[in-house]
Amino acid sequence: MGTTTEMIKKIIKTIFFILIISNIILASRWVFDGNIFFHTDIARDFLLMEDIVDNNNLTLIGPRSGAIPGLFHGPLWLYSNIPAFVLGQGDPVVVGWFWVFLYTLSVYIAYLIGNKMFGETEGLLSALLLSVVTVLQVRSLFNPYGALLLFPLFFYVLTVYLRKKDIKILLLSLFLVGLIIQFQMAFGVPILILSFFYLLYFFFKNKIFSHLFSFFILLIPLSSFLLFDVRNNFLQLNSVISYIGGQQSHGKLDLNFFQLVVLRIKESVVDGFGVITQGNLYLSISILLLFIFAVYLNIKRKRDLLNLNLFLYFYFGFWFMTIFFKGPVWNYYFIPFIPLLILMLVSLKNYLNKFLFYFLFTLIYIVNFQTNIKDLSSYNINAYEQDVSTWKFNKLAAEEVFKGEEKEFGYFIFTPDLYGYSPRFALNYFQKRNPERSVFPYEKKAVTYLVIAPPPEYGRDPNSLWYQKNTNSSSWKANDIRIDRNPNQVINFKNGFVVEKYLLTEEELKSTPNPNLIKDIFFR
């Protein structure tokens, strides 16, 4: 009998392992094809890494925070990616393989934490579900993923401290939350505030007041923010004060307090739980009801469910704190909850009917798997030939520019956001691989290229700045680049992207372009 049971366990483990490997392969689909998503935010990160590596320009801040104007994330995500960036000589695909490694590491962490907190079966189930839920994130990782990777570790270390009351463990947990803030302020700061009040109560309850000094450990992971503010007249601190005081209204929702509370309650279930159900309302509500049922059992049986209670404190505490934030709560603010949400969901296996639990688990897995397959099956059409936000397309466009035989040329970029980060990095990439060519970004030369992204719907207005197929010029070209004639050559792409080549006369070269064009990483 024992041998049969062991054999069944080995078979189940093998099946789990095969499914996880299959999900890793699915997550690697884009990089296998030499591609990643390369929209503005990701291209900005690559330009920042390029600046750090090429110019030794060490930075104290990372990308700007979308929540509060004038606030920036830490630089830890940039520095985490730089080894892969250097190894691949700036090739985004090599960094993409590093992202696959981070994804695989997150799956292993889910197994490790699940195993330590609940048991091996729960660890395997957590790893399996996380592997399928986050497949589509791998092609476009940016700074919030660092918080996703660390949050389950922070949570586990904190629970160990609450049981052992060892100050060294507390120091580690607070250090980890400091690193989480480096990656995603909109998530890490609320978690820190919630941790402070929870621990403050814990210190007084257990009369270990000296442990309060452990919070000074945060000076290490948060030192980059402090140094930046000291060197820049407390820019970030003043931005926060200005936002709280109401002087800044950028991005604020036009809702009264009651409407905002209702919105946040809805978001906490539909959007919050939706990150593991692909937005399926019925599955999200089912998860909420299961957690409520587990709390009821906890109270009825008087059992110590520290893990579940602490998770619910952090989860709903986070959403409660968003009531005081007047702007929209984007999904990348709360995706770091994904692994812990999965861990807690899997832990309910011990409190529910086994058939009911595995039925719900399978439904969630299938919903995510179907979403992954549907998305990846349309890859060739959507991601390569049409999507200007992919590395493969931007590389293709830049390659067309460098096909010319001229030894020297200048270029200008025009994109919907005016930043032009994606084609800019691609052109930099080819410039480094063609050192014999003299390339002048945002300068007019005898040979000048205009790299023009397709217009959004509003850009089809005849008075817009965009290139129009039925006109010979646009206000951008005429007013900013000071070119007002037909190009000598036009390269049209299927998605509406256009590269125009001009052989400029001496007279045209004397007409200097607008000096205020965005040329560098702007308000990153």
C-alpha positions in Angstrom: 0.0 0.0 0.0 2.8 2.4 0.9 4.6 1.7 -2.3 1.5 2.4 -4.3 1.0 5.7 -2.5 4.6 6.7 -3.1 4.3 5.8 -6.8 1.1 8.0 -7.1 2.9 10.9 -5.4 5.9 10.6 -7.9 3.5 10.5 -10.8 1.7 13.6 -9.6 5.0 15.4 -9.0 6.1 14.4 -12.5 2.9 15.8 -14.0 3.3 19.1 -12.1 6.9 19.3 -13.2 5.9 18.8 -16.9 3.2 21.4 -16.7 5.5 23.9 -15.1 8.2 23.3 -17.8 5.5 23.7 -20.4 4.5 27.1 -18.9 8.2 28.2 -18.9 8.4 27.3 -22.6 5.2 29.3 -23.3 6.7 32.2 -21.3 9.8 32.0 -23.4 7.9 32.1 -26.8 8.8 35.7 -27.6 12.5 35.5 -26.7 12.8 32.2 -28.6 11.8 34.3 -31.6 14.2 37.1 -30.8 11.6 39.5 -29.4 10.2 41.3 -26.4 7.7 44.0 -25.9 9.5 47.3 -26.3 7.0 50.0 -25.6 8.0 53.5 -24.2 8.5 52.4 -20.6 10.7 49.4 -21.4 12.7 51.3 -24.1 13.2 54.1 -21.5 14.8 51.5 -19.1 17.1 50.3 -21.8 18.2 53.9 -22.6 18.8 54.4 -18.9 20.9 51.2 -18.7 22.8 52.3 -21.8 23.6 55.6 -20.2 24.8 53.9 -17.0 27.0 51.4 -18.9 28.3 53.7 -21.7 28.8 56.9 -19.8 29.4 55.6 -16.3 26.5 57.8 -15.3 25.4 56.1 -12.1 21.9 57.1 -11.1 20.2 57.4 -7.8 16.7 57.2 -9.2 14.8 54.9 -11.6 11.8 55.5 -13.8 9.3 58.1 -12.7 6.3 57.1 -10.6 3.0 57.4 -12.4 1.1 58.0 -9.2 2.5 61.3 -8.0 4.2 63.8 -10.3 7.8 64.4 -9.3 8.2 61.1 -7.6 10.6 58.3 -8.9 11.1 54.6 -8.2 14.5 53.5 -7.1 17.2 52.4 -9.5 17.4 48.8 -8.3 15.5 47.4 -11.3 18.0 49.0 -13.7 21.0 47.7 -11.8 19.4 44.2 -11.6 19.2 44.1 -15.4 22.6 45.6 -16.2 24.6 42.3 -15.9 22.4 40.8 -18.7 22.5 44.1 -20.6 26.3 44.1 -20.5 26.5 40.3 -21.3 24.4 40.8 -24.4 26.1 44.1 -25.4 22.8 45.9 -25.2 20.8 43.2 -27.0 17.2 43.3 -25.5 16.7 39.6 -26.3 19.5 38.7 -23.9 17.8 40.8 -21.2 14.6 39.0 -22.2 16.3 35.7 -21.4 17.2 37.2 -18.0 13.5 37.9 -17.5 12.7 34.3 -18.2 15.2 33.4 -15.5 13.4 35.8 -13.1 10.1 34.3 -13.9 11.5 30.8 -13.3 13.0 32.0 -10.0 9.6 33.4 -8.9 8.0 30.0 -9.6 10.7 28.4 -7.5 10.3 30.9 -4.6 6.5 30.1 -4.7 7.3 26.4 -4.3 9.9 27.1 -1.5 7.7 29.4 0.5 4.6 27.2 0.0 6.5 24.2 1.1 7.9 25.9 4.2 4.6 27.5 5.3 2.0 24.8 4.4 3.6 21.6 2.9 5.1 20.2 -0.2 1.8 19.7 -2.0 0.8 23.3 -1.4 4.3 24.4 -2.6 3.8 22.5 -5.9 0.3 23.8 -6.4 1.5 27.4 -5.8 4.4 27.0 -8.2 2.1 25.5 -10.8 -0.5 28.2 -10.6 2.0 31.1 -10.5 3.7 29.6 -13.6 0.5 29.8 -15.6 -0.8 33.1 -14.2 2.4 35.1 -15.1 3.2 33.6 -18.5 2.2 36.7 -20.4 4.1 39.1 -18.1 7.5 37.7 -19.1 7.8 39.4 -22.5 7.4 42.9 -20.9 9.0 42.9 -17.4 9.6 46.2 -15.7 10.2 47.5 -12.2 7.0 46.2 -10.4 8.2 42.6 -11.1 11.0 43.0 -8.6 8.4 43.7 -5.9 6.4 40.6 -7.1 9.6 38.5 -6.7 10.4 39.7 -3.2 7.0 40.1 -1.6 6.4 36.4 -0.7 9.9 36.3 0.8 9.1 39.4 2.9 5.8 37.9 4.1 7.3 34.6 5.0 10.3 36.2 6.9 7.8 38.5 8.8 5.7 35.5 9.9 8.8 33.8 11.2 9.7 36.9 13.2 6.2 37.1 14.6 6.5 33.6 15.9 10.2 33.7 17.1 10.5 37.4 18.0 14.2 37.3 16.8 15.3 40.8 16.0 17.7 39.6 13.3 14.8 38.2 11.4 12.9 41.4 11.8 15.8 43.3 10.3 15.8 41.1 7.3 12.0 41.5 6.7 12.3 45.3 6.9 15.3 45.3 4.6 13.2 43.3 2.1 10.3 45.8 2.3 12.8 48.6 1.6 13.9 46.7 -1.5 10.3 46.3 -2.5 9.9 50.1 -2.3 12.9 50.4 -4.6 11.0 48.4 -7.2 7.5 49.8 -6.8 6.7 52.7 -4.5 2.9 52.5 -5.0 3.0 49.0 -3.6 6.0 49.1 -1.2 5.1 52.3 0.7 1.6 51.1 1.7 3.1 47.8 2.8 5.7 49.6 4.9 3.0 51.8 6.6 0.8 48.7 7.3 3.9 46.8 8.6 4.8 49.7 10.9 1.4 49.8 12.6 1.1 46.0 12.8 4.6 45.8 14.3 4.0 48.7 16.6 1.1 46.9 18.2 3.1 43.7 18.3 6.0 45.4 20.1 3.8 46.9 22.8 1.8 43.7 23.2 5.0 41.7 23.8 6.9 44.5 25.6 9.8 44.4 23.1 10.1 48.2 22.6 13.8 48.0 21.6 12.7 46.3 18.3 11.3 49.6 17.2 14.8 50.7 16.4 14.9 48.0 13.7 13.2 50.4 11.3 16.5 52.2 11.0 17.6 49.4 8.7 15.4 51.0 6.0 18.1 53.7 5.7 20.2 51.2 3.7 17.7 50.3 0.9 16.2 53.8 0.8 19.5 55.6 0.8 19.3 56.3 -2.9 16.1 58.3 -2.4 17.6 60.2 0.5 20.8 61.1 -1.4 18.8 62.1 -4.5 16.6 64.5 -2.5 19.5 66.0 -0.6 21.2 66.7 -3.9 18.1 68.0 -5.7 16.5 70.4 -3.1 14.2 67.7 -1.8 12.3 67.4 -5.1 10.5 64.2 -4.2 9.6 65.3 -0.7 8.2 68.6 -2.0 6.2 66.7 -4.7 4.6 64.5 -2.1 3.7 67.5 0.1 2.3 69.4 -2.9 0.2 66.4 -3.9 -1.2 65.8 -0.3 -1.9 69.5 0.0 -3.9 69.5 -3.2 -1.7 71.8 -5.2 -1.3 69.1 -7.8 -4.4 67.7 -9.4 -2.7 65.7 -12.2 -4.3 62.3 -12.6 -6.9 62.7 -9.9 -10.3 61.1 -10.3 -13.3 63.4 -10.3 -15.1 61.4 -7.6 -16.5 62.3 -4.1 -15.4 60.3 -1.1 -18.3 57.9 -1.2 -17.9 57.2 -4.9 -14.2 56.5 -4.3 -14.8 54.1 -1.5 -17.3 52.1 -3.6 -14.8 52.1 -6.5 -12.0 50.8 -4.3 -14.2 48.0 -2.8 -15.1 46.9 -6.3 -11.5 47.1 -7.5 -10.2 45.1 -4.5 -12.3 42.1 -5.7 -12.7 42.5 -9.5 -9.2 43.8 -10.2 -7.3 42.6 -7.2 -8.4 39.0 -7.4 -8.7 39.3 -11.1 -4.9 39.2 -11.5 -5.1 35.5 -11.0 -8.5 34.8 -12.7 -7.9 36.9 -15.9 -10.6 39.2 -14.8 -13.2 36.4 -14.5 -15.8 38.0 -12.1 -17.3 34.7 -10.9 -14.0 33.2 -10.0 -12.9 36.4 -8.3 -16.0 36.4 -6.2 -15.6 32.7 -5.4 -12.1 33.4 -4.1 -13.4 36.2 -1.8 -16.1 33.9 -0.4 -13.5 31.2 0.3 -11.4 33.7 2.3 -14.4 34.8 4.2 -15.3 31.1 4.9 -11.7 30.5 6.1 -11.9 33.4 8.5 -15.2 32.1 9.8 -13.6 28.7 10.5 -10.7 30.4 12.1 -13.0 32.2 14.6 -15.2 29.2 15.2 -12.4 26.7 15.8 -10.2 29.3 17.6 -7.3 28.2 15.5 -4.2 30.2 14.8 -4.2 31.2 11.2 -1.5 33.9 11.4 -0.6 33.5 7.7 -4.1 34.0 6.4 -5.0 36.8 8.8 -1.8 38.7 8.1 -2.3 38.3 4.4 -5.9 39.7 4.6 -4.5 42.6 6.7 -2.0 43.5 4.1 -4.3 42.9 1.1 -7.4 44.8 2.3 -5.2 47.3 4.2 -3.5 48.2 0.9 -6.9 48.8 -0.8 -8.1 50.8 2.2 -5.1 53.0 1.9 -5.8 53.7 -1.8 -9.0 55.5 -0.7 -6.6 58.4 0.3 -5.0 58.3 -3.2 -7.2 60.2 -5.6 -5.8 58.8 -8.8 -6.5 55.6 -10.7 -5.0 52.3 -9.2 -3.3 50.7 -12.2 -2.7 46.9 -12.1 1.0 47.3 -11.9 0.5 48.9 -8.5 -0.9 45.7 -7.0 0.5 42.8 -9.2 3.1 42.1 -6.5 0.2 40.5 -4.5 0.0 37.7 -7.2 2.3 35.1 -5.6 1.1 35.6 -2.1 -2.5 35.6 -3.2 -1.9 32.2 -4.9 -0.1 30.9 -1.8 -3.0 31.9 0.5 -5.5 30.4 -2.0 -3.7 27.1 -2.1 -3.5 27.0 1.7 -7.3 26.8 1.9 -7.0 23.3 0.6 -6.8 22.2 4.2 -10.1 23.9 5.1 -12.3 23.0 2.2 -13.8 20.0 0.6 -11.0 18.5 -1.5 -13.2 18.1 -4.6 -14.4 21.7 -4.3 -10.9 23.0 -3.9 -9.4 21.1 -6.8 -12.4 22.0 -9.0 -11.8 25.7 -8.4 -8.1 25.4 -8.7 -8.5 23.6 -12.1 -10.9 26.2 -13.3 -8.5 29.0 -12.5 -5.7 27.1 -14.2 -7.7 26.5 -17.3 -8.9 30.1 -17.6 -5.2 31.3 -17.5 -3.9 28.6 -19.8 -6.6 29.3 -22.4 -5.8 33.0 -22.2 -2.1 32.3 -22.7 -2.7 30.0 -25.7 -5.1 32.4 -27.3 -2.6 35.3 -27.0 0.5 33.4 -28.1 -1.2 31.7 -31.0 -1.8 35.2 -32.6 1.8 36.2 -32.0 3.1 36.3 -35.6 0.4 38.7 -36.8 0.0 41.0 -33.9 3.4 41.1 -32.4 5.7 41.2 -35.4 4.0 42.7 -38.5 1.7 45.2 -36.8 2.9 46.1 -33.3 5.3 49.0 -33.2 5.8 48.3 -29.5 8.0 45.3 -30.1 11.7 45.0 -30.2 11.6 43.0 -33.4 9.8 45.7 -35.3 11.9 48.6 -34.0 15.0 46.6 -34.9 13.6 46.1 -38.4 12.9 49.8 -38.8 16.3 50.8 -37.6 17.9 48.2 -39.9 16.2 49.8 -42.9 17.8 53.1 -42.0 21.3 51.5 -41.8 20.9 49.8 -45.2 21.9 53.0 -46.9 25.5 53.3 -48.2 26.1 56.8 -46.8 28.9 57.1 -44.3 27.3 59.9 -42.5 23.6 60.8 -41.8 21.3 62.5 -39.3 17.9 61.4 -38.1 14.8 62.6 -36.3 12.1 60.6 -34.6 8.4 61.4 -34.2 6.2 59.1 -32.1 2.7 59.6 -30.5 4.3 60.3 -27.1 6.9 62.6 -28.6 9.7 60.7 -26.7 10.6 58.2 -29.4 12.4 56.0 -26.9 11.7 52.7 -28.7 13.1 53.6 -32.2 15.8 55.7 -30.5 17.3 52.7 -28.7 17.1 50.5 -31.8 19.0 53.2 -33.8 21.6 53.4 -31.0 21.9 49.6 -31.1 22.8 49.6 -34.8 25.0 52.6 -34.5 27.3 50.7 -32.1 27.4 47.8 -34.5 28.4 50.0 -37.3 31.2 52.1 -35.8 32.4 53.1 -39.3 29.3 55.1 -39.8 28.9 58.6 -38.4 25.4 59.0 -37.0 23.9 62.3 -35.7 20.7 61.9 -33.7 18.4 65.0 -34.1 20.8 66.8 -36.4 20.4 67.7 -40.0 23.0 66.3 -42.4 23.3 66.0 -46.1 21.5 62.7 -45.7 18.7 62.9 -43.1 16.1 60.3 -42.1 12.8 61.0 -40.5 11.5 58.0 -38.5 7.7 58.5 -38.1 5.4 56.3 -36.1 1.8 55.8 -37.3 -0.8 58.2 -35.9 -3.4 57.3 -33.4 -7.0 57.9 -34.4 -6.9 61.5 -33.3 -3.8 62.0 -35.4 -5.7 61.5 -38.6 -7.0 65.0 -38.4 -5.6 67.1 -41.3 -4.3 69.6 -38.8 -2.5 67.1 -36.6 1.3 66.8 -36.3 1.5 63.4 -37.9 2.6 62.4 -41.4 -0.4 62.2 -43.7 -0.3 59.9 -46.7 -2.3 62.3 -48.8 -0.1 65.4 -48.1 3.4 66.3 -48.8 4.3 67.6 -45.4 3.2 67.8 -41.8 3.4 70.6 -39.3 6.0 68.7 -37.4 8.3 68.4 -40.5 7.6 71.9 -41.6 7.7 73.7 -38.3 10.1 71.6 -36.2 12.5 69.9 -38.6 12.1 72.7 -41.2 11.7 70.4 -44.2 8.7 71.2 -46.4 8.9 69.0 -49.5 8.6 65.4 -50.7 11.2 62.9 -49.5 13.8 61.4 -51.9 12.8 58.0 -50.7 10.0 56.5 -48.6 10.0 53.2 -46.8 6.4 52.2 -45.8 5.7 49.4 -43.3 2.4 47.5 -43.1 1.5 49.0 -39.7 1.7 52.6 -41.0 5.2 53.3 -39.7 7.2 55.4 -42.2 10.9 56.1 -42.8 11.6 59.1 -45.0 15.0 59.8 -46.6 16.1 63.3 -47.6 19.1 64.4 -49.6 19.3 68.0 -48.3 20.7 71.0 -50.1 23.0 73.5 -48.5 20.1 75.9 -48.2 18.0 73.3 -46.4 20.8 72.5 -44.0 21.0 76.2 -43.0 17.4 76.0 -41.8 18.1 74.7 -38.3 15.5 72.4 -36.6 13.6 73.4 -33.4 16.2 73.3 -30.6 13.6 72.4 -28.1 12.8 68.9 -29.6 12.9 66.1 -27.0 16.2 64.4 -27.6 17.1 62.6 -24.4 15.3 60.7 -21.6 12.7 63.3 -20.6 10.9 63.2 -17.2 11.6 59.5 -17.1 
